[in-house]
Amino acid sequence: MQGSLGTIDIAILFVYSCVLIGMGIYYKRKCRTAEQFMVADRSIPAWAAGLAVMSAYTSSISYIATPGKAFDSNWHPIIFSLCIFPVAWLVCKYAVPYYRKRQLISVYTFLEERLGSWGRVYAALAFVLYMIGRVAVILYLASLLLSTFVPWNICMVIIAIGLITIVYTLLGGMEAVIWTDVMQSIIMIAGVIFCAVSLSKKVFAQPEYLIQSAFDANKFSFGSWDLSLSSRTIWVMLIYGITENLRGLLADQNYVQKYCSVPTEREAKRSIWIAMLIYIPLTAMFLYIGTTLFALYSGAGKTLGEGIIKGDQVFPYFIATEIPAGLKGLIIAAIIAAAMSTVDSALNCSATVLLLDFHKRYFNPNISERASVLFLRLATVVWGLLGTGAALLMIRAKSILDVWWQISGIFGGALLGLFLLAFLQVRLRMWQGIASIGVSIVVISWGTFARDLPASWRWAQCNLDAIIVGAVGTAALMVVAFLFSLTNRYQNIRA
């Protein structure tokens, strides 16, 4: 299916691209030191940092993949969002005061203080690899939509969006990232509200009441209460929601760097709550859009076009065929905004980690300010190109939301475990820490790849739902680490 854009739609997208690059150029003059590039001199107001954190949470993954998941399944992703409440409280009470007191820029320096350099190196490496996967998924989803409307294939669209984002991010640093995120968040929220209202008018209209088909198909369900970890039950989503949100707000440079860009501890806490209290209703709205799309395109409703086989494709199809010219450009701009607001942050934070946790820590401790800024900009370009290249590999994926959840588990499992050990002040020798990480990697690899094995190897197959593999990896790391810690304590007592 190939949509079409009117002149006004094209003009909106062109102006939007120019504004982003213009903001990068404008903030370049304020980006003369490494600290300005990384945390904007800690001068960002709480509300702006909150919108930036929210936009990192809500990328095009939410805009396309979450409606796609509701279309294919039900409302189980809302459980992930609701798990944010206890996690945000814990992070604000225990993590934020410490991070602010230490004036951290890279959150992984905390691991070196508590665990040793081995913890910092592994966590920083896992993070920058994780960001490549995040950039890839987000660029693919935004490009999936835009390629529906332009005469380019999806590969060209991925490259175009990736390059624009790289340019304004490398120019303006964190200040450009946050203020473009603010603008993009407003556009994104407006687009979501418009689509939800438009769909409501269609599926609740008399005399058909198409929404009834969604109720009949149990699309508003949160999932099964069965005591099973092998399917997408409520228990699986609770485990995933707690661990993944905790990893995000506690151990992910992508979020920590934003709430460390405000002047005070109080404002850092406020920024987190602002982000979360916007994100939760937004997630519900995304799921509502997916459910109403199911109602619209089932039963007595409209039929999907030829070639629409994945839930991820349904929302772009609706925009192409049902949204009028002019408004179509605004909606597309909103989805691209959601993508870029996450990608720019991922690139800036990856550059920060590469500078502080690797280059400055191990290769050039006395690097000058000018060289630091140059390194940060070069790293932004390199990681942007790697993420763009990985996005090209996502084209064959069946469900992007599932791919994203698996990437989160693979790179995030051991990361969260290390931070929990650090906060609990578990002391390990270097070889014990590396062994604990190794066990976690083995468990995560088993959970990710030991699927659909031949009958003779069925005994070794992992039947856990793929999205909790990271949580299982976290648990494995902590169990092994605690055993080592108890052994060390026993040996000390005997000595």
C-alpha positions as CSV (number, residue, x, y, z in Angstrom):
1,M,0.0,0.0,0.0
2,Q,1.4,3.4,-1.0
3,G,-0.2,6.5,0.5
4,S,0.2,10.0,-0.8
5,L,1.1,13.3,0.7
6,G,-0.3,16.6,-0.3
7,T,1.7,19.7,-0.8
8,I,0.9,21.0,2.7
9,D,1.9,17.6,4.2
10,I,5.3,17.7,2.5
11,A,5.8,21.4,3.5
12,I,5.1,20.4,7.2
13,L,7.7,17.7,7.1
14,F,10.2,19.9,5.4
15,V,9.8,22.7,7.8
16,Y,9.9,20.3,10.7
17,S,13.3,18.9,9.5
18,C,14.7,22.4,9.1
19,V,13.5,23.5,12.6
20,L,15.4,20.5,14.1
21,I,18.6,21.3,12.3
22,G,18.2,25.0,13.1
23,M,17.8,24.2,16.8
24,G,21.0,22.1,16.7
25,I,22.8,25.1,15.1
26,Y,21.4,27.5,17.6
27,Y,22.4,25.5,20.7
28,K,25.9,24.8,19.2
29,R,27.0,28.2,20.6
30,K,26.2,27.0,24.1
31,C,28.0,23.7,23.6
32,R,31.6,24.6,24.1
33,T,32.6,22.3,26.9
34,A,32.1,18.6,27.6
35,E,29.8,19.2,30.5
36,Q,27.6,21.5,28.4
37,F,27.4,18.8,25.8
38,M,26.6,16.0,28.3
39,V,24.3,17.7,31.0
40,A,23.7,21.2,29.7
41,D,25.6,22.7,32.7
42,R,22.8,21.3,34.9
43,S,20.5,24.2,33.9
44,I,17.4,22.4,32.5
45,P,14.1,23.1,34.3
46,A,12.3,20.1,35.9
47,W,9.3,20.2,33.6
48,A,11.5,20.2,30.4
49,A,13.7,17.3,31.8
50,G,10.5,15.4,32.6
51,L,9.1,15.8,29.1
52,A,12.5,14.6,27.8
53,V,12.5,11.5,30.0
54,M,8.9,10.8,28.9
55,S,9.8,11.2,25.3
56,A,12.7,8.7,25.7
57,Y,10.2,6.3,27.2
58,T,7.6,6.9,24.5
59,S,9.4,6.7,21.2
60,S,7.9,5.4,17.9
61,I,7.9,2.0,19.7
62,S,4.9,3.3,21.5
63,Y,3.4,5.2,18.5
64,I,3.4,2.2,16.2
65,A,4.3,-1.0,18.0
66,T,2.1,-0.6,21.0
67,P,-1.1,0.0,18.9
68,G,0.1,-3.0,16.8
69,K,0.3,-5.2,20.0
70,A,-3.2,-4.1,21.1
71,F,-4.5,-4.9,17.6
72,D,-2.9,-8.4,17.6
73,S,-3.5,-9.2,21.3
74,N,-4.9,-7.2,24.2
75,W,-4.0,-4.5,26.8
76,H,-1.3,-6.4,28.6
77,P,1.4,-3.7,27.9
78,I,-0.5,-1.4,30.3
79,I,0.8,-3.5,33.2
80,F,4.3,-2.4,32.3
81,S,3.3,1.2,32.6
82,L,1.5,0.7,36.0
83,C,4.6,-0.9,37.4
84,I,6.3,2.5,37.2
85,F,4.6,3.8,40.4
86,P,6.5,1.7,42.9
87,V,9.7,1.9,40.8
88,A,9.7,5.7,40.6
89,W,9.1,5.9,44.4
90,L,12.1,3.7,45.1
91,V,14.4,5.5,42.6
92,C,13.4,8.9,44.0
93,K,13.9,7.8,47.6
94,Y,17.2,6.0,47.3
95,A,19.0,6.5,43.9
96,V,18.4,10.2,43.1
97,P,19.8,11.6,46.4
98,Y,23.0,9.6,45.9
99,Y,23.4,10.4,42.3
100,R,22.9,14.1,42.9
101,K,25.2,14.2,45.9
102,R,28.0,12.6,43.9
103,Q,27.2,15.0,40.9
104,L,27.4,12.0,38.6
105,I,27.4,12.4,34.8
106,S,27.9,8.8,33.9
107,V,25.9,6.6,36.2
108,Y,28.4,3.8,35.7
109,T,31.0,5.5,37.8
110,F,28.8,4.5,40.7
111,L,29.5,0.8,39.9
112,E,33.2,1.4,40.1
113,E,32.9,3.1,43.5
114,R,30.8,0.2,44.9
115,L,31.9,-2.9,43.0
116,G,35.2,-2.1,41.1
117,S,36.2,-1.2,37.6
118,W,35.0,-4.6,36.2
119,G,31.4,-3.6,37.0
120,R,31.8,-0.2,35.4
121,V,33.3,-1.6,32.2
122,Y,30.7,-4.3,31.7
123,A,27.8,-2.0,32.4
124,A,29.0,0.7,30.1
125,L,29.7,-1.7,27.3
126,A,26.3,-3.3,27.7
127,F,24.7,0.1,27.6
128,V,26.3,1.3,24.4
129,L,25.4,-1.9,22.6
130,Y,21.9,-1.7,24.0
131,M,21.6,1.8,22.5
132,I,22.5,0.5,19.1
133,G,19.5,-1.9,19.3
134,R,17.2,0.9,20.6
135,V,18.1,3.3,17.8
136,A,17.6,0.5,15.3
137,V,14.1,-0.4,16.4
138,I,13.0,3.2,16.7
139,L,14.4,4.3,13.3
140,Y,12.8,1.3,11.7
141,L,9.3,2.0,13.1
142,A,9.3,5.7,12.1
143,S,10.6,4.8,8.6
144,L,7.9,2.1,8.3
145,L,5.3,4.8,8.5
146,L,7.0,7.4,6.3
147,S,7.9,4.9,3.6
148,T,4.2,4.4,3.1
149,F,3.8,8.0,1.9
150,V,7.0,8.8,-0.1
151,P,8.3,7.2,-3.3
152,W,11.5,6.0,-1.5
153,N,11.9,2.4,-0.2
154,I,12.2,2.0,3.5
155,C,16.0,1.7,3.4
156,M,16.3,5.2,2.1
157,V,13.9,6.6,4.7
158,I,15.8,5.0,7.5
159,I,19.0,6.6,6.3
160,A,17.4,10.0,5.8
161,I,15.9,10.1,9.3
162,G,19.1,8.8,10.9
163,L,21.3,11.4,9.2
164,I,19.0,14.3,10.2
165,T,19.0,13.2,13.9
166,I,22.8,12.7,13.9
167,V,23.3,16.3,12.6
168,Y,21.3,18.2,15.2
169,T,22.5,16.0,18.0
170,L,26.2,16.4,17.3
171,L,25.8,20.1,17.0
172,G,23.8,21.1,20.0
173,G,24.5,18.4,22.6
174,M,22.2,17.7,25.6
175,E,20.6,21.2,25.5
176,A,19.5,20.6,21.9
177,V,18.4,17.1,22.8
178,I,16.1,18.2,25.7
179,W,14.6,21.3,24.0
180,T,13.9,19.4,20.8
181,D,12.4,16.7,22.9
182,V,10.1,19.3,24.5
183,M,8.9,20.4,21.1
184,Q,8.6,16.9,19.9
185,S,6.6,15.8,23.0
186,I,4.0,18.4,22.4
187,I,3.6,17.4,18.8
188,M,3.4,13.8,19.7
189,I,0.8,14.2,22.4
190,A,-1.4,16.3,20.1
191,G,-1.1,13.7,17.4
192,V,-2.1,10.9,19.8
193,I,-5.2,12.8,21.0
194,F,-6.3,13.6,17.5
195,C,-6.1,10.0,16.3
196,A,-7.9,8.7,19.4
197,V,-10.7,11.1,18.9
198,S,-11.0,10.4,15.2
199,L,-11.2,6.7,15.8
200,S,-13.7,7.0,18.6
201,K,-16.1,8.8,16.2
202,K,-15.8,6.0,13.8
203,V,-16.2,3.0,16.1
204,F,-18.8,4.4,18.4
205,A,-21.0,5.9,15.6
206,Q,-24.6,4.6,15.4
207,P,-26.0,2.3,14.2
208,E,-23.1,-0.1,13.9
209,Y,-21.2,0.5,17.2
210,L,-18.1,-1.3,15.8
211,I,-16.4,-1.1,19.2
212,Q,-18.5,-4.1,20.2
213,S,-16.3,-6.4,18.1
214,A,-13.4,-5.4,20.3
215,F,-15.3,-6.3,23.4
216,D,-16.4,-9.6,21.9
217,A,-12.8,-10.5,21.1
218,N,-11.7,-9.7,24.7
219,K,-9.3,-7.0,23.4
220,F,-9.6,-4.9,26.5
221,S,-8.2,-7.8,28.7
222,F,-5.0,-7.3,30.6
223,G,-4.1,-11.0,30.1
224,S,-4.5,-14.3,31.9
225,W,-4.1,-14.8,35.6
226,D,-2.8,-18.3,35.0
227,L,0.3,-19.2,37.1
228,S,2.5,-19.6,34.1
229,L,5.7,-18.0,32.9
230,S,5.6,-19.5,29.5
231,S,3.0,-17.1,28.0
232,R,2.1,-13.4,28.2
233,T,0.2,-13.7,31.5
234,I,-0.3,-10.8,34.0
235,W,2.4,-12.3,36.2
236,V,4.9,-12.2,33.3
237,M,4.1,-8.6,32.6
238,L,4.5,-7.7,36.3
239,I,7.9,-9.3,36.5
240,Y,8.9,-7.6,33.2
241,G,7.4,-4.2,34.3
242,I,9.2,-4.1,37.6
243,T,12.6,-5.2,36.4
244,E,12.6,-3.2,33.1
245,N,11.4,0.1,34.7
246,L,13.9,-0.3,37.5
247,R,16.7,-0.9,35.0
248,G,15.6,2.2,33.1
249,L,15.3,4.7,35.9
250,L,18.1,3.3,38.1
251,A,20.7,2.1,35.7
252,D,20.1,3.5,32.2
253,Q,22.2,6.5,31.3
254,N,19.5,7.5,28.8
255,Y,17.2,8.5,31.6
256,V,19.7,9.3,34.5
257,Q,21.6,11.8,32.4
258,K,18.4,13.8,31.8
259,Y,17.3,14.0,35.4
260,C,20.9,14.9,36.3
261,S,20.7,17.9,34.0
262,V,18.5,19.9,36.4
263,P,19.9,22.2,39.1
264,T,18.8,20.4,42.3
265,E,17.8,17.0,43.8
266,R,14.2,18.2,44.3
267,E,13.9,19.1,40.6
268,A,15.4,15.8,39.6
269,K,12.6,13.9,41.5
270,R,10.0,16.2,40.1
271,S,11.2,15.5,36.5
272,I,10.8,11.8,37.1
273,W,7.2,12.1,38.4
274,I,6.3,14.5,35.6
275,A,7.6,12.0,33.0
276,M,5.8,9.0,34.5
277,L,2.5,10.7,35.1
278,I,2.3,11.7,31.5
279,Y,3.6,8.3,30.2
280,I,1.0,6.1,31.8
281,P,-2.1,7.8,30.3
282,L,-0.3,8.0,27.0
283,T,0.3,4.3,27.0
284,A,-3.4,3.7,27.6
285,M,-4.2,6.0,24.7
286,F,-1.8,4.1,22.4
287,L,-3.5,0.8,23.4
288,Y,-6.9,2.3,22.9
289,I,-5.9,3.3,19.4
290,G,-4.8,-0.3,18.6
291,T,-8.1,-1.7,20.0
292,T,-10.3,0.8,18.1
293,L,-8.3,-0.1,14.9
294,F,-9.2,-3.7,15.5
295,A,-12.9,-2.7,15.8
296,L,-12.7,-0.6,12.7
297,Y,-11.1,-3.3,10.5
298,S,-13.1,-6.3,11.7
299,G,-16.7,-7.4,11.4
300,A,-18.9,-4.9,9.6
301,G,-16.1,-2.3,9.6
302,K,-13.6,-1.5,6.9
303,T,-11.1,-4.0,5.4
304,L,-7.4,-3.8,5.5
305,G,-5.5,-3.3,2.3
306,E,-3.5,-6.0,0.5
307,G,-0.2,-6.8,2.1
308,I,-1.1,-5.6,5.6
309,I,-0.1,-8.7,7.6
310,K,1.4,-7.4,10.8
311,G,-0.2,-5.3,13.6
312,D,2.7,-2.9,13.3
313,Q,1.4,-2.0,9.8
314,V,-2.2,-1.2,10.7
315,F,-1.8,2.3,12.3
316,P,0.3,3.5,9.3
317,Y,-2.4,2.1,7.0
318,F,-5.1,4.0,8.9
319,I,-3.2,7.3,8.7
320,A,-2.6,6.8,4.9
321,T,-6.2,6.0,4.1
322,E,-8.3,7.8,6.7
323,I,-6.5,11.0,7.8
324,P,-7.2,14.1,5.6
325,A,-4.4,16.1,3.9
326,G,-2.7,18.6,6.1
327,L,-3.6,16.7,9.3
328,K,-1.8,13.7,7.8
329,G,1.5,15.7,7.7
330,L,1.1,16.6,11.4
331,I,0.5,13.0,12.4
332,I,3.5,11.8,10.5
333,A,5.6,14.6,12.0
334,A,4.4,13.5,15.4
335,I,5.6,9.9,14.9
336,I,8.9,11.0,13.4
337,A,9.2,13.4,16.4
338,A,8.7,10.5,18.8
339,A,11.4,8.6,17.0
340,M,13.9,11.4,16.8
341,S,13.4,12.4,20.5
342,T,14.6,9.0,21.6
343,V,17.3,8.5,19.0
344,D,19.0,11.9,19.8
345,S,19.0,11.1,23.5
346,A,20.5,7.6,22.8
347,L,23.3,9.1,20.7
348,N,24.2,11.8,23.2
349,C,24.2,9.4,26.1
350,S,26.2,6.8,24.2
351,A,28.8,9.4,23.4
352,T,28.9,10.4,27.0
353,V,29.6,6.9,28.2
354,L,32.2,6.3,25.5
355,L,34.1,9.4,26.6
356,L,33.8,9.1,30.4
357,D,33.8,5.3,31.0
358,F,36.3,4.3,28.3
359,H,38.3,7.0,26.6
360,K,38.9,9.3,29.6
361,R,39.1,6.5,32.1
362,Y,41.5,4.2,30.4
363,F,43.1,5.9,27.3
364,N,43.5,9.6,27.9
365,P,42.7,10.8,31.4
366,N,44.1,14.3,30.8
367,I,42.1,15.0,27.6
368,S,41.4,18.7,27.0
369,E,38.0,20.3,26.8
370,R,38.3,20.9,23.1
371,A,39.4,17.3,22.4
372,S,36.6,16.0,24.7
373,V,33.9,17.9,22.7
374,L,35.4,16.7,19.5
375,F,35.4,13.1,20.8
376,L,31.8,13.4,21.9
377,R,30.7,14.7,18.4
378,L,32.7,12.0,16.6
379,A,31.2,9.3,18.9
380,T,27.7,10.6,18.2
381,V,28.3,10.2,14.4
382,V,29.7,6.7,14.8
383,W,27.0,5.4,17.1
384,G,24.3,7.1,14.9
385,L,25.7,5.3,11.8
386,L,25.8,1.9,13.7
387,G,22.2,2.3,14.8
388,T,21.1,3.3,11.3
389,G,22.8,0.3,9.9
390,A,21.2,-2.0,12.5
391,A,17.8,-0.5,11.7
392,L,18.1,-1.8,8.1
393,L,18.3,-5.3,9.6
394,M,15.0,-4.9,11.4
395,I,12.9,-4.9,8.2
396,R,12.3,-8.7,8.3
397,A,11.2,-8.7,12.0
398,K,7.7,-10.1,12.7
399,S,6.8,-8.0,15.8
400,I,9.0,-5.1,16.6
401,L,7.7,-4.7,20.1
402,D,8.7,-8.3,20.8
403,V,12.1,-7.7,19.3
404,W,12.5,-4.6,21.5
405,W,11.6,-6.5,24.6
406,Q,14.1,-9.2,23.7
407,I,16.9,-6.6,23.1
408,S,16.1,-5.1,26.5
409,G,16.4,-8.5,28.2
410,I,19.7,-9.4,26.5
411,F,21.5,-6.2,27.3
412,G,19.7,-5.1,30.4
413,G,19.6,-8.2,32.6
414,A,23.1,-8.2,34.1
415,L,23.1,-4.4,34.1
416,L,20.2,-4.2,36.6
417,G,21.7,-7.0,38.7
418,L,25.0,-5.1,39.1
419,F,23.2,-1.9,40.2
420,L,21.2,-3.9,42.8
421,L,24.4,-5.4,44.1
422,A,26.0,-2.0,44.3
423,F,23.1,-0.5,46.3
424,L,23.0,-3.5,48.6
425,Q,26.7,-3.1,49.0
426,V,27.6,-6.7,48.2
427,R,31.4,-7.1,48.1
428,L,32.9,-9.3,45.5
429,R,36.4,-10.0,44.2
430,M,36.9,-9.3,40.5
431,W,36.9,-12.9,39.4
432,Q,33.7,-13.5,41.4
433,G,32.0,-10.5,39.7
434,I,33.1,-11.7,36.3
435,A,31.8,-15.2,37.1
436,S,28.5,-13.8,38.2
437,I,28.1,-11.8,35.0
438,G,29.1,-14.9,33.0
439,V,26.4,-17.0,34.6
440,S,23.9,-14.2,33.8
441,I,25.0,-14.1,30.1
442,V,24.7,-17.9,29.9
443,V,21.2,-17.8,31.3
444,I,20.1,-15.0,29.1
445,S,21.6,-16.7,26.0
446,W,19.8,-19.9,26.9
447,G,16.5,-18.1,27.3
448,T,16.9,-16.2,24.1
449,F,18.2,-18.8,21.7
450,A,17.2,-22.2,23.1
451,R,13.8,-22.1,21.4
452,D,12.0,-24.7,19.2
453,L,14.8,-27.2,19.6
454,P,14.8,-30.6,17.9
455,A,13.0,-33.4,19.8
456,S,16.3,-34.9,21.0
457,W,17.3,-31.6,22.6
458,R,13.8,-30.7,23.9
459,W,15.0,-31.2,27.5
460,A,17.2,-28.1,27.2
461,Q,14.6,-25.9,25.6
462,C,13.6,-22.6,27.3
463,N,9.8,-22.3,27.6
464,L,9.8,-19.0,29.5
465,D,8.2,-16.0,27.8
466,A,11.0,-14.2,26.0
467,I,10.4,-10.8,27.6
468,I,11.3,-12.1,31.1
469,V,14.6,-13.6,30.1
470,G,16.4,-10.4,31.3
471,A,14.7,-10.7,34.7
472,V,15.8,-14.3,35.0
473,G,19.3,-13.3,34.0
474,T,19.2,-10.6,36.8
475,A,18.1,-13.2,39.3
476,A,20.8,-15.6,38.3
477,L,23.5,-13.0,38.7
478,M,22.3,-12.0,42.1
479,V,22.0,-15.6,43.4
480,V,25.6,-16.4,42.3
481,A,26.9,-13.1,43.7
482,F,25.2,-13.6,47.1
483,L,26.7,-17.1,47.3
484,F,30.1,-15.7,46.6
485,S,29.5,-12.9,49.2
486,L,28.5,-15.5,51.9
487,T,31.6,-17.5,51.1
488,N,33.8,-14.4,51.5
489,R,32.1,-13.5,54.8
490,Y,32.6,-17.1,56.1
491,Q,36.2,-17.1,55.1
492,N,36.8,-13.7,56.8
493,I,35.2,-15.0,60.0
494,R,37.4,-18.1,60.0
495,A,40.5,-15.9,59.4
